[in-house]
Amino acid sequence: ILSGSYNLFLGDHEIVLNKGDSCIIPGKIVHGDAPEKGASKYESAVFDIELLRQHGFSPDSFINDIILENISLQNYIPAEQKDIFCTIEFLFDTIREQREGWDIIASGALIVFFGLLKKNHFYSEKKILPAQKRARNKKLDIVLDFIKKNYGNDISLEQLSVAAGFSPKYFCRVFKEMTGRSPVEYLNWFRISRSCALLRESNDKLLNIAQKCGFKDFSYFIKMFHRYKGMTPLKYRNMELKANKASETESTQKENKIC
């Protein structure tokens, strides 16, 4: 968190993040803006931890245990944890500046980051789940993966319940119990999240973005976007462009001072 405070919905609970705080969000965890998200500015980095295992040279099993879900990382990292804070700051500076060799340096920073998580014991060993709960979690993973691969197409409640192997009524109850949202709410939230990425990373027209993200009705896209982001897609795009320009200007000023 660069400034302000941010209320994050993570799984079935809410986390309040203040300036300097960080948060680890595993890929399978449902997350998004809390109802009162606060006013903040933040940076985020998305990476595949599997790549660290494939290219890593350490014989330590920590990263492997994370991937196999034998251990659970602590999501919240307070700003007071200076060694981790400095590593995260270095990582984002590296990604932002993208000087020669930045990708190798960033990978190294991630290795250091996970090493510090282990050193400071920012994790807990997972208890073995009862067989029934493990089976339900596996089915939920199948549904989330189905949404991830097909969010741009029409998706019905029946399709999702079939993917999970449940009746529609039971599926809705189990899905909300495990994620805190109904299947339709989660699908809309995921589509809006993907539309945000396209708004930031492309110059595509709003209508095209809406359709790519599974919204056939443009007015419904606008309505859902405002519900989850508190603003229109156009305002969001302009805000992100302004933030990126400010970040580029700041990086240039830092570089000039160094020179």
N, C-alpha and C positions, 0 to 999 in steps of 0.2 A: 504494500500500500504506500503510494508516494505521498498522498496527502488526504486529510479527512478521515472518515470512518466508513466502513462498508459492512452491511449485514448480509451474510452469505447463508443460503439454504443448502445444507449438505447432508444428504441422506435423510434421516428423520429428525434432524435438529438444526439449530441456527447458531452461527458463530459470528461474533462481532469483531471485526478486524480494524485496528487503528494504524496510524502512520508508523511504518517500519515493520509491522507484523507481516507474516507470510503464511500461506496455507498450501498444503499438499492435497491434491484432489486425484485420487485413483481413477482410472479410466471407466470403471464400472459403477461408480458412485453417482447417483442422481444429484445434481447441484444446480444452482441458479440464484437469481436475486431473491432475497427475502421480501415479504410485503413492505417492510420499511427498510429499504436498502441503504439509506443515508447518502450523503454527498461525498464523493471520493474520486481520486485519480489513482489508477493502478496499472501495473504491467503484468503480463502473463506469458508463460512459455509452455508450449506443448511438445512433449517428446515421448518416444517409445522406449521404455526401460529395457525391453528385450534387446535393443541394439547395443546397450551398454554391456549386457551379458555376452553378446556375440563377439564384441570387439574388445572386451576387457581382458586384462592380463592378470588380474588378481585371483588367487586361488580361493579367496574368502567366499563363503556361501551366502553372504547377506543379501546381495541382489537377487540371487537365485531363490532364496526363501521368500522374498517379496513377490516375485513373479508367481511362485507356486502357492502364494497366499498362506504360507506357514506362519508369517508374522504380519502384523498390522502396523503401519506407520502412524505416528501421531499427526493429525491433520494440522493443528495450530502450532505455529512457531512464533513466539513473542519477539519483539524487537530487541529485548534485553539479551537475547542469545547472540552475542556479538560475533562469535566465530562463524556461525551459520549465516547471520545477516550480511557480513562482509563478503562471504562466498557468493551469496545470491546477488548482491550488488555487483560484484565483479562479473558474474555470469551475464547479467542483463546489459552491462556496459559493453561486454564483448559482442553480444548478439546485436546490439544497437549500432555499434561502430563498424562491425564486419570488415576489419582490416585483414590483411593476408594471414592465413592460418587460423582465422577466427573459429572455424568449425571444430578444429582439433582442440583448440584452447577451451571452447565451450564444453566439449565432451569431457575434457579433463576436469573442468570446474564441477560438472555433474558428479563425477567420481568422488571428488573431494566432498561435495555436498552430502552424498550418501554415506561416506565415511564418517562425517561429523554427526550425522543422524545416529549412526551406530555408537560412536564414541560417547555421545551425550544421552544415549538410551532413549531416543525419541521413537520408540516402537514397543510393541507388546507381542508376546507369543499368543497365537490364536488357540482357543479351545476347540476341540473336535466337536463339530456340530452334529446333532442327532441326524440320522439318515433321512428322515422326512424333510427336515429343514434344508439339508444339503441338496436334496432333490428339487425342492421349490426354488432354491437359489439358482440352480443350474437351468431350470426352465425360464426363470426371469432373465438370465443371461442370453438365452436363445431369443427371447422377445426383444430385448434391447438391441441385440445384434441385427435382428430382422428390421427394426425401425431404422437403425443406422444405415443399412444397405438400401432401404426402399422408401425413405422419407419423401423423396421427390415424386412418388407415385401415389395413387389413391390407396389408402390403407383403411380397412374396415375393422371394427371390433371383432367380428367373426374371424378374420384372418389372424389377428393377434392371439385370440383364444385358442385357435387351432394350433398355432405355433407353440403355444404353451402346453397344449394337451389338456385344457380345462374347458368346462362349459363357460359361456360368456358371463353368466352371473357370478360364478365362483371365481373366474379369472379377474373380474373387476374388483372383487373384495380382496383377493390375495395381492393383486398389483398395488392397490392403494395402501394396504397394510405394510407392504415392503418398501414402497417408494415415497409415500406421503401424498401421492397424486393419482388421479384416475388415469386410465390409459389414454384418453383423449387429451387431458391436460398435459400429460407428459409428451405426447406426440406434438402438440402445438408448441410447447416450450422448446422441444428439440429442433423443430423446424425454424422457429424464430432465432435460436442460437446459430443455426447454419446460415440463416439469412444475414445475420450480423457479420459473420466471417466474409460473406460475399460483398457486403456493403463496404467493408474495410479494405478488401483486397482486390476488388474489380471496379470497373467503371460501367458495369452492366446496368441497364435500365431497371427501375424498381419493379415494373411489371414482369420482366423476365426473371428477376431474382425470386419474386413471389411464386412464379410457376415452377421454377427449378426446385424450390423448397416444398412443393406439394400443395400450395395454395392456388386453387383454380379461381377463387373469388377474390379479386384484388381488395375490395372493401373489407372483407373478413381478415385478410392479411394485415391491413392497416389497424384494424380493431385489436387483433391479437398482439401485434407489435407494441401497440400503446399499452396494452395490459401488462406485458412482461417487461417492457423497457421504459415505460412512462413517457414516451415521446414518439414522434412519427419516424419512419425509416429515413426520410430525407434529413431531418434534424440530426438523427444519429450519425448518418454519413458525414454531414458537414462538421459535426463535433469531432469525429475521429480524424478527419482531414486537418482540422485546426490543431488538434493535439499532436499529430504527426509532424506538422510543420514546426510547431514550437519545440518538439523534441530534436528535430534536425538542426534547428537554429542553435539550441543549447549545446549540441554535440560539436557544431562548427566553432562556437565560441570557446569551448574547452580545448579543442584542437589548436586554435590560434594562440591560446594562452601558453600551451605546452611548447609550441614552436617559438 
